[in-house]
Amino acid sequence: MKPEFEDLVGSDLPAEERERLRRAHDLLVAAGPLTELPPELEHRVEPAPGEVVSIFMRRRAAVVGILAAALAALAFGGGFLIGHSHRGGFAAAFTVRMHGTPSAPNALGSIQVGKHDNDGNWPMVVKVSSLAKLPPHAYYTLWLTKQGKPVAPCGTFRAHGARTSLTFTVAYQLKRFDGWVVTRQNAGHDKPGPVVLTT
């Protein structure tokens, strides 16, 4: 449920302060909820029965909370704009979609490939979801394929949470390959393991 602005700040603020907090509130609502609640905020602390909590302290806590959240929303929004700007950040030349295999039927992925630089390096933003958390020392590897077989490793990673986003840079001539896969690798095994994502 969307938090109501009036409930958070009350109705007796000066007009200028009220407008400033309204803008911050609207930014927070537009940004949406956090993906995870930090452990230190999981348990709400209620005042003891009969304890008096001053209106000033509640208002101050609300203002501080809104300002902190507004700064976080502004930082997120600025990072998003910079990251999706053609001038200062990553701009995808093309995107490759990936889907799960029987080893990971719910997994999904995408590879955003940027324009290659003057030295022939290709920047990539790789996003995967619903990959299993692996035991210690196991990892995933992104490969380029020839005739559907993984032949050129692009980078390794470990999945965390529901979604994982990472960046790689490769120097291969991409036109020499016919697809991409992600394999599950166990420590000490250099050969490609079971394929969990494919194009």
HUMOTA-V627394 format. One record per pair of residues at least 6 apart in sequence whose C-alpha atoms are under 8 Angstrom apart, sorted by the first residue. I is the first residue (numbers start at 1). J is the second residue. D is the distance in whole Angstrom. If there is no record, write none. Layout:
I&J&D ; I&J&D
This chain:
2&29&7 ; 3&29&8 ; 5&22&7 ; 5&25&7 ; 8&59&8 ; 8&62&6 ; 9&59&6 ; 9&62&6 ; 9&63&7 ; 10&59&8 ; 21&63&8 ; 21&66&7 ; 21&67&8 ; 24&66&7 ; 24&67&7 ; 24&69&8 ; 24&70&5 ; 25&66&7 ; 25&70&7 ; 27&70&7 ; 27&73&6 ; 27&74&8 ; 28&69&7 ; 28&70&6 ; 28&73&6 ; 31&73&6 ; 31&77&8 ; 47&53&8 ; 82&88&6 ; 82&89&5 ; 83&89&5 ; 83&90&6 ; 83&91&8 ; 84&90&6 ; 84&91&6 ; 85&91&7 ; 90&114&7 ; 91&114&6 ; 91&115&8 ; 92&112&5 ; 92&113&5 ; 92&114&4 ; 92&115&7 ; 93&112&7 ; 93&113&6 ; 93&114&5 ; 93&115&6 ; 94&112&6 ; 94&113&6 ; 94&114&7 ; 95&110&7 ; 95&111&6 ; 95&112&4 ; 95&113&6 ; 96&110&6 ; 96&111&5 ; 96&112&6 ; 96&113&8 ; 96&199&7 ; 97&108&8 ; 97&109&6 ; 97&110&4 ; 97&111&7 ; 97&199&6 ; 98&108&6 ; 98&109&5 ; 98&110&6 ; 98&111&8 ; 98&181&8 ; 98&197&6 ; 98&198&5 ; 98&199&4 ; 99&105&8 ; 99&106&8 ; 99&107&6 ; 99&108&5 ; 99&109&6 ; 99&197&5 ; 99&198&6 ; 99&199&6 ; 100&106&6 ; 100&107&5 ; 100&108&6 ; 100&196&6 ; 100&197&5 ; 100&198&7 ; 101&107&8 ; 101&195&7 ; 101&196&5 ; 101&197&6 ; 101&198&7 ; 102&196&7 ; 103&194&7 ; 103&195&7 ; 103&196&5 ; 104&131&7 ; 104&132&8 ; 104&196&5 ; 104&197&7 ; 105&196&8 ; 106&130&6 ; 106&131&8 ; 107&128&7 ; 107&129&6 ; 107&130&5 ; 107&131&6 ; 107&196&8 ; 107&197&7 ; 108&128&6 ; 108&129&5 ; 108&130&7 ; 108&197&7 ; 109&126&7 ; 109&127&5 ; 109&128&4 ; 109&129&6 ; 109&197&7 ; 110&126&6 ; 110&127&5 ; 110&128&7 ; 111&124&6 ; 111&125&6 ; 111&126&5 ; 111&127&7 ; 112&124&5 ; 112&125&5 ; 112&126&6 ; 113&122&7 ; 113&123&6 ; 113&124&5 ; 113&125&7 ; 114&122&6 ; 114&123&5 ; 114&124&6 ; 115&122&6 ; 115&123&7 ; 116&122&4 ; 116&123&7 ; 120&171&6 ; 120&172&8 ; 120&173&8 ; 121&169&6 ; 121&170&5 ; 121&171&4 ; 121&172&7 ; 122&169&5 ; 122&170&5 ; 122&171&6 ; 122&172&8 ; 123&167&7 ; 123&168&6 ; 123&169&4 ; 123&170&7 ; 124&167&6 ; 124&168&5 ; 124&169&6 ; 125&165&7 ; 125&166&6 ; 125&167&5 ; 125&168&7 ; 126&165&6 ; 126&166&5 ; 126&167&6 ; 126&168&8 ; 127&163&7 ; 127&164&6 ; 127&165&4 ; 127&166&7 ; 128&163&6 ; 128&164&5 ; 128&165&7 ; 129&162&6 ; 129&163&4 ; 129&164&6 ; 130&162&5 ; 130&163&7 ; 131&159&6 ; 131&162&8 ; 132&159&7 ; 133&158&7 ; 133&159&6 ; 133&160&6 ; 133&161&8 ; 134&158&7 ; 134&159&8 ; 137&186&7 ; 137&187&5 ; 138&158&8 ; 138&184&7 ; 138&185&6 ; 138&186&4 ; 138&187&5 ; 139&156&7 ; 139&157&6 ; 139&158&5 ; 139&184&6 ; 139&185&5 ; 139&186&7 ; 139&187&8 ; 140&156&5 ; 140&157&5 ; 140&158&6 ; 140&159&8 ; 140&182&6 ; 140&183&6 ; 140&184&5 ; 140&185&6 ; 141&153&7 ; 141&154&7 ; 141&155&6 ; 141&156&4 ; 141&157&6 ; 141&182&5 ; 141&183&5 ; 141&184&7 ; 141&185&7 ; 142&153&6 ; 142&154&5 ; 142&155&6 ; 142&156&6 ; 142&180&7 ; 142&181&6 ; 142&182&4 ; 142&183&7 ; 143&150&5 ; 143&151&7 ; 143&152&5 ; 143&153&4 ; 143&154&5 ; 143&155&8 ; 143&180&6 ; 143&181&5 ; 143&182&6 ; 143&183&8 ; 144&150&6 ; 144&151&6 ; 144&152&5 ; 144&153&6 ; 144&154&7 ; 144&177&6 ; 144&178&7 ; 144&179&6 ; 144&180&5 ; 144&181&7 ; 145&151&5 ; 145&152&7 ; 145&177&6 ; 145&178&6 ; 145&179&5 ; 145&180&5 ; 145&181&7 ; 146&176&8 ; 146&177&5 ; 146&178&5 ; 146&179&7 ; 147&178&7 ; 148&178&7 ; 148&179&7 ; 150&180&7 ; 150&181&7 ; 150&192&7 ; 154&168&7 ; 154&169&8 ; 154&170&6 ; 155&168&7 ; 179&198&8 ; 179&199&6 ; 180&198&6 ; 180&199&6 ; 181&195&7 ; 181&196&7 ; 181&197&5 ; 181&198&4 ; 181&199&7 ; 182&195&6 ; 182&196&6 ; 182&197&5 ; 182&198&6 ; 183&192&6 ; 183&193&5 ; 183&194&5 ; 183&195&4 ; 183&196&6 ; 183&197&7 ; 184&192&8 ; 184&193&5 ; 184&194&6 ; 184&195&7 ; 184&196&7 ; 185&192&7 ; 185&193&5 ; 185&194&8 ; 186&193&8
